[in-house]
Amino acid sequence: MMADREADSPEVTRRKFLTLAAAGGSLAALARLGGWYGLAARTLATAEAAPAPVLKLTTDLGVPASASIDVTGAITQALAGLPLSATVLLQGFYRTDRAVILQGLRNLRIVQGTNPSGFVRFTQAQKPPNWPRKTPWASYLDLRDCEGVLLEGFSIRGPLASPTYSRTFEEAAGVSISGTSTGVTLRGLSISGVHGDFVIVAEDRQHQPTGIVVEDTTGDTAGRQMIADVGGRGLTVRRCTFKNSGRSGIDIEPSTPLGSHNITIEDSTFENPSLYCLAGGDVTPHRNIVVRRTKFFGGKGLAKYGPPEGAPPGSHQGLVLEDVTYEWRPTPGVGKIVIARTDGIQITRVNARFRGEPGSIEGTGEVRNSVFTSNSLPPSVPVVYLCGVTDISNVGTGPCQLAR
């Protein structure tokens, strides 16, 4: 009899509620507690007013920081079981041989607890033939349909020693953000040796990420792009430094007709891509691409941007390059700019030193107060031909003759 009274006491029921809320979410706890609605509502209000818990990934959540075992599944499970708001402190390096999937998480912070800390991969394995379709395999951290997530201060280390592109491993991005994800911030990360992109923002199931911010982050050695947008609707990159990639620096390549929209790059440096520093082709919509106060070095040139020849007009609209600099490098020893069939071009105070054949800028808009020089062309030959855009107070430009 006493046991029955204790089981039904308010204090015991309150503990049951908190336990259930942590395990399965507050609504599930409310449903399972049956008639204790008033008590549950008061407890829920108190819990929501309390500060978000701070949990250590190893000490509190039981995931070992060890190079000898793969803890991918343990991390995914631990993060999936957290309350709606939490801070997780990393306590060293965690070996992840496949993708850590963050699915539908809200108001989560994953931050450096001990210095250094992060995620490490010693070999890049191929996806098993029986791996479930649409389930991420190769990326390091894969955020899908997340809201208000912050990744801060830690490292992602992969095994790639030189920026060599491999189609087999191109999905091994440092951080992948997709679907309905919104308000996701990457701050102060260090990403190196990944076979894919440092960061990729992608459409998924006809949903586009919005409000994605990458700031104060560095990347060295990627097999694919430094920054890839394949269907986002709001990406800002600021105060970042990236170098050495097997493909492009910034690659905008929407995977569906939804397109890529509202990409802003500010106060950053991109160095030594294997292809172009800024690339954006195909006939899918490219809208409102802005690059300000950013330095580019090396690769095949500053930009190769615009739909292919013969494509219907209107796919690429809104391209701003402002206070941008570019300098060619001895490897590969060339560098130019090719912008084709793009509307709404605003190029202002660009200072670029090219090498090799002339480039061209074709579309509508204007090029103003910019200087284009070349280490290989004679003074009588324009460095950049302008086609359709207004030429205002520039050095090194000439009337239309399209580059290929």
C-alpha angles and dihedrals in degrees: 000000000000090000090054092051091049092050090054097043118119093241094053091045090050090054090048090052094051091048092050092044092054092047102043111007131274096275092054090051092051092052094048095049092065113194100012092093098135094048092044093051092050091047092048092051090051092048093049091051092051121094116269111265121256111218132183112226094222106027098040105023098036100234110142119229096221136140092208100067136044108241099177095118093045092053093047091050094046094051093045090057097054124112119258093273124033145138118226119199118207114223103196134319121328119204112230116179092180139017122313099216118213103189122185096337120162133204093354124155120198108187142163111275100172124026116270107023140141142095128318136190122189099189133019109230126199119250110264114249092239095049111133113266115253091015112122116244115162107038120094100222115014115191114192124179093344128155130204096356120159123197109189143175104348137108135246111202125188134179100249109121099185133023097263120153119229122179088204093062103027093116092064095105122167091230125007120191119187149152120020093347112146135173094018115157129193109195129177096349124157113211123183142161099015120152093218133038124320087231130001129187113197144180114239128187090348092305123119128205116241135191095024115164128190112184140165089002129141132205132187124182119005126174094217131016128343092221120008127188112187100166113341128144102208127016127162123188117185138167092001132141121206130172143172114026133167093228131014136336100232112010121188109189114149112208096207139028088267085083132195119291142184105008117170125186116186139173094351141128128227117187134184108353112173092231127022128332091229119025131174123155140144125077099272117112119283110186134181105350112178127185118180135174093353132141125219128190133186132338121107092308150308097288146355103186137155141058122297120273112280094025118135113268124255104049095112115050128164119020120172124184110177129171090350124155130199132186126183119228131217088249113085085005098216136083137171144143126248118179114169136188095346125149125213098027115177112178114171132172095350114165112195134167112201137182130205130021121001122273132218142217115206130180138052128316131049146292111212138181094349131143123214118182134172136208092206111034123085116246091253093062119078114239093212127023116214117214119186095341123105116257110217122176098325133151121221099018130123141177122290122307112139122232121215 
